[in-house]
């Protein structure tokens, strides 16, 4: 079972690949009713809610183990990395806790034999036509609210050839859409030769036959590589889509968050991105209820979101985390007020999303079909990343189409977070 982010999922896929070779049958997202020789849960330890979800699953699985349906229970990932000793003392029923860099150890514990020859190979769990490509691990930044550097360590870029090899494997197995992920994607390469190498890496990935869409996630606003914008604009394969968490807009809060840039610089960057790539879809995330966030500062953020009309927005409520510098600050915004502020921003975004979607009615858009659901084919435009963004619902007709194919669709209807359409050509 794999919890948390896509970076965790890639780790799980690599572990499953290692294990599947030793006559081990792998069950991803297993049911509770079957019997398992080993059950591995890859946990998330990022913020309060995610930690609670991981712990709840572990406690549930301990009960399943007590019922005799699991022989060995292993816990890995960020929660385990962060609280290994404590968890080990409190949960003796678990047969082993493993951190984020202990792939060999957990393969052995689960009865397998680690093979470095399988580097870059994965037991893909996403639909065959898209896959996440993790290009680095860890982070060199010190955002005050974030525990990831203390969990995943400093930024380590993967060697370019290793990434290309993995992407080739994925393309050979039918992947058409690559989702580039890491903690700090625009930082890629700096630790290798002091230079940002994301544009060069993307130029290599574009050459791989079969890959048609390349989507960039987790870029960082400070030192954003301008050359990436012109590359994205010219590239037939890089989606007109960028994921760039901004977190806030108030100068005082951005400073306290140690984000390294001001509200003014943030606005300038967003203007530059929109100017460089007309029609780009910008995904971003914000934190509300950060220590000391006044109504005036929240109002500034509310107005920024109202004016910027981002295509995709996620809002988190501040969660005090040990091992972060913000942990020392007074968490003085009441939880109910944090929730109220998050709700207010999402209501604004829902209206913006509806207006942006309504403007697409009558347009013909290229989509990739992800799956079939009842009387609909479900797909995404290049402005939508899987599982987090909008979807296009295409009413089935006589035409036989397959998941993983690109289709041109006439948009006929829109809601806040979905579009409806008819297939034009196949
Ligand atoms: S960039 Fe900041 S928020 Fe993102 S992982 Fe690094 S420290 Fe955390």
Boltz pocket constraint, residues with backbone or C-beta under 6 A from the ligand:
constraints:
  - pocket:
      binder: B
      contacts: [[A, 139], [A, 140], [A, 141], [A, 142], [A, 143], [A, 146], [A, 147], [A, 148], [A, 149], [A, 183], [A, 184], [A, 220]]
      max_distance: 6.0
